[in-house]
Amino acid sequence: MRVPYLRKLTDLYYSHITDSSVVIDEARNWHCVTNVEMYIKIFGKRPKIICPVRDVEEIMASFVKVFERNNLEWDYEKDAVGETFEKPYLQLRDLYNSKYRDCLMLVEYNNLTDDPHKVLNSIYDFIEQPVYNHDLNSVESNKSYKQVDGIYNLAGLHEIKSGVTKSITDPSIILSNEQRCKFEELSFWQ
C-alpha cells in the first residue's frame, strides 16, 4: 500500500506547483542510493539526477575563505562533518559506485563555468528534454539561501555573482600541501 500512496501523494504535491510532466526537484538528498531505490519503486523508472561537483580542495579552500570573512577559523575535522560536506559526499560516492550510476550526471564546476552552453546542452540531452536558450548574464542567487546562511551563521555562504563566472579560489594559497594532497584524493569522479 505504501507505493501507491506515495505515488499519489507526490502527484498531488506537484500538481499544486505545476502542470508540467517534467519536474526538476532541487532537494539535496536525491543522490542517496536508498532514495533512488524508493523513486524506482514508486515511479517504475530510474530518476535523472544532476549533481554539480567541484574539486574537493577547491571546495575546502572556499569554506576557509567564507569562514575567514565571518571571523571564524575553519577546522576540517569539526566543520566538514555531518550535513556540511561529509554526508552528501559519502552518499554521492556510494551512488557513483552503485548499480544506479547511470541515473547520475556529474557536472563539473570548471566545465560549467568554462563552457556553460555546452554543459547545459548536455544536461538537456541527459534529461531527454529540448534545449532551452538561457540568458546566462542574468543568473541571480536564490534569496531563500540567505536563510541557510543564517542557520550556519556564515554570511555569504551561498553568495554568487551575477551571470556565470568562475570564482577564483586557489587552494595552493589557502591550504597546506598536506591538506591539498588529502583533499585532491577525494575527487573520486576524476
C-alpha positions as CSV (number, residue, x, y, z in Angstrom):
1,M,0.0,0.0,0.0
2,R,2.9,2.3,0.6
3,V,4.0,2.6,-3.1
4,P,0.5,3.7,-4.5
5,Y,0.1,6.1,-1.5
6,L,3.5,7.7,-2.1
7,R,2.9,8.0,-5.8
8,K,-0.5,9.7,-5.3
9,L,1.0,12.0,-2.6
10,T,3.8,13.0,-4.9
11,D,1.4,13.7,-7.8
12,L,-0.8,15.7,-5.5
13,Y,2.1,17.8,-4.2
14,Y,3.5,18.6,-7.6
15,S,0.1,19.2,-9.2
16,H,-0.3,22.3,-6.9
17,I,3.0,23.6,-8.2
18,T,2.9,22.9,-11.9
19,D,1.0,21.1,-14.7
20,S,4.2,20.1,-16.4
21,S,5.0,16.4,-16.9
22,V,8.7,17.1,-16.0
23,V,9.7,18.2,-12.5
24,I,13.1,19.4,-11.5
25,D,13.4,19.0,-7.8
26,E,16.2,20.8,-6.1
27,A,16.3,18.7,-3.0
28,R,19.8,17.8,-1.9
29,N,19.2,14.1,-1.0
30,W,18.3,12.6,-4.4
31,H,21.9,11.3,-4.8
32,C,21.3,8.8,-2.0
33,V,21.0,5.1,-3.1
34,T,18.0,4.5,-0.9
35,N,16.2,7.5,-2.4
36,V,16.9,6.2,-5.9
37,E,15.6,2.8,-5.0
38,M,12.5,4.4,-3.5
39,Y,11.9,6.5,-6.6
40,I,12.2,3.4,-8.8
41,K,9.6,1.6,-6.7
42,I,7.2,4.5,-6.7
43,F,7.5,5.6,-10.4
44,G,8.7,2.4,-12.1
45,K,11.7,4.1,-13.8
46,R,15.0,5.5,-12.9
47,P,15.4,9.1,-11.9
48,K,17.7,11.5,-13.7
49,I,20.0,13.2,-11.1
50,I,22.1,16.1,-12.0
51,C,24.8,16.8,-9.4
52,P,27.3,19.7,-9.6
53,V,30.8,18.7,-8.4
54,R,33.9,20.7,-7.8
55,D,37.4,19.6,-6.9
56,V,37.3,18.9,-3.2
57,E,40.4,21.0,-2.5
58,E,38.7,24.0,-4.1
59,I,35.5,23.4,-2.0
60,M,37.6,23.3,1.2
61,A,39.5,26.4,0.2
62,S,36.2,28.2,-0.4
63,F,35.0,27.1,3.0
64,V,38.2,28.5,4.6
65,K,37.6,31.9,2.8
66,V,33.9,32.0,3.9
67,F,34.9,31.3,7.5
68,E,37.6,33.9,7.4
69,R,35.2,36.5,6.1
70,N,33.0,35.7,9.1
71,N,36.0,36.0,11.5
72,L,35.9,32.2,12.2
73,E,38.5,29.6,12.0
74,W,37.9,26.6,9.7
75,D,38.6,23.2,11.2
76,Y,38.0,20.4,8.8
77,E,37.7,17.7,11.5
78,K,34.9,19.7,13.1
79,D,33.3,21.8,10.3
80,A,33.2,19.4,7.4
81,V,31.4,16.5,9.2
82,G,27.7,15.8,9.0
83,E,25.5,17.7,6.6
84,T,28.0,20.3,5.6
85,F,30.2,18.1,3.5
86,E,30.8,14.6,4.8
87,K,27.3,13.1,4.5
88,P,26.4,14.4,1.0
89,Y,29.9,13.5,-0.2
90,L,29.6,9.9,1.0
91,Q,26.1,9.5,-0.4
92,L,27.3,10.7,-3.8
93,R,30.3,8.4,-3.8
94,D,28.1,5.5,-2.9
95,L,25.7,6.3,-5.7
96,Y,28.5,6.8,-8.1
97,N,29.9,3.3,-7.3
98,S,26.5,1.6,-7.3
99,K,24.4,-0.1,-10.0
100,Y,22.5,3.2,-10.3
101,R,25.4,5.2,-11.6
102,D,23.5,5.7,-14.9
103,C,21.0,7.8,-13.0
104,L,23.7,10.3,-12.3
105,M,25.1,13.1,-14.3
106,L,28.0,14.9,-12.6
107,V,28.5,18.5,-13.8
108,E,32.0,19.7,-13.0
109,Y,32.2,23.3,-11.9
110,N,35.1,24.2,-14.1
111,N,33.4,22.8,-17.2
112,L,30.2,24.7,-16.4
113,T,32.0,28.0,-15.9
114,D,34.3,27.5,-18.9
115,D,31.5,26.5,-21.4
116,P,28.1,26.8,-19.9
117,H,26.1,26.4,-23.1
118,K,27.8,23.1,-23.9
119,V,27.2,21.8,-20.4
120,L,23.6,23.0,-20.4
121,N,23.0,21.3,-23.7
122,S,24.4,18.0,-22.3
123,I,22.1,18.3,-19.3
124,Y,19.1,18.7,-21.6
125,D,20.3,15.7,-23.5
126,F,20.6,13.7,-20.3
127,I,17.1,14.5,-19.1
128,E,15.8,14.0,-22.7
129,Q,14.3,17.4,-23.0
130,P,14.5,20.0,-25.7
131,V,17.3,22.6,-25.3
132,Y,16.2,25.9,-23.8
133,N,18.2,29.0,-24.5
134,H,19.2,30.5,-21.2
135,D,20.2,34.1,-20.6
136,L,23.5,33.4,-18.7
137,N,24.1,37.1,-18.0
138,S,21.1,37.4,-15.7
139,V,21.8,34.5,-13.3
140,E,20.9,35.5,-9.8
141,S,21.2,33.9,-6.3
142,N,18.1,32.3,-4.9
143,K,17.1,34.6,-2.0
144,S,15.9,31.7,0.2
145,Y,19.6,30.6,0.6
146,K,20.1,33.6,2.8
147,Q,18.1,31.8,5.4
148,V,20.5,28.8,5.1
149,D,23.5,31.2,5.6
150,G,21.8,32.3,8.9
151,I,21.3,28.7,10.1
152,Y,25.1,28.1,9.7
153,N,25.9,31.6,10.9
154,L,28.1,32.1,7.7
155,A,27.2,35.2,5.8
156,G,28.0,34.9,2.1
157,L,28.0,31.1,2.1
158,H,25.6,31.0,-0.9
159,E,26.5,34.3,-2.4
160,I,27.0,34.3,-6.2
161,K,28.0,36.9,-8.7
162,S,25.6,37.9,-11.4
163,G,26.0,35.7,-14.5
164,V,28.0,32.6,-14.9
165,T,31.5,33.4,-13.7
166,K,34.2,31.4,-12.1
167,S,35.2,32.2,-8.6
168,I,38.9,32.2,-8.1
169,T,39.8,30.1,-5.2
170,D,43.4,28.9,-5.3
171,P,43.8,26.0,-2.9
172,S,47.6,26.3,-3.1
173,I,47.5,29.7,-1.4
174,I,44.8,28.8,1.2
175,L,45.5,25.2,2.2
176,S,48.7,23.5,3.4
177,N,50.4,21.0,1.0
178,E,49.3,18.1,3.3
179,Q,45.6,19.3,3.2
180,R,45.7,19.8,-0.5
181,C,47.0,16.3,-1.2
182,K,44.4,14.8,1.2
183,F,41.5,16.7,-0.5
184,E,42.7,16.1,-4.0
185,E,42.4,12.3,-3.4
186,L,38.7,12.8,-2.5
187,S,37.6,13.9,-6.0
188,F,36.8,10.3,-7.0
189,W,34.9,11.2,-10.2
190,Q,38.1,12.3,-12.0
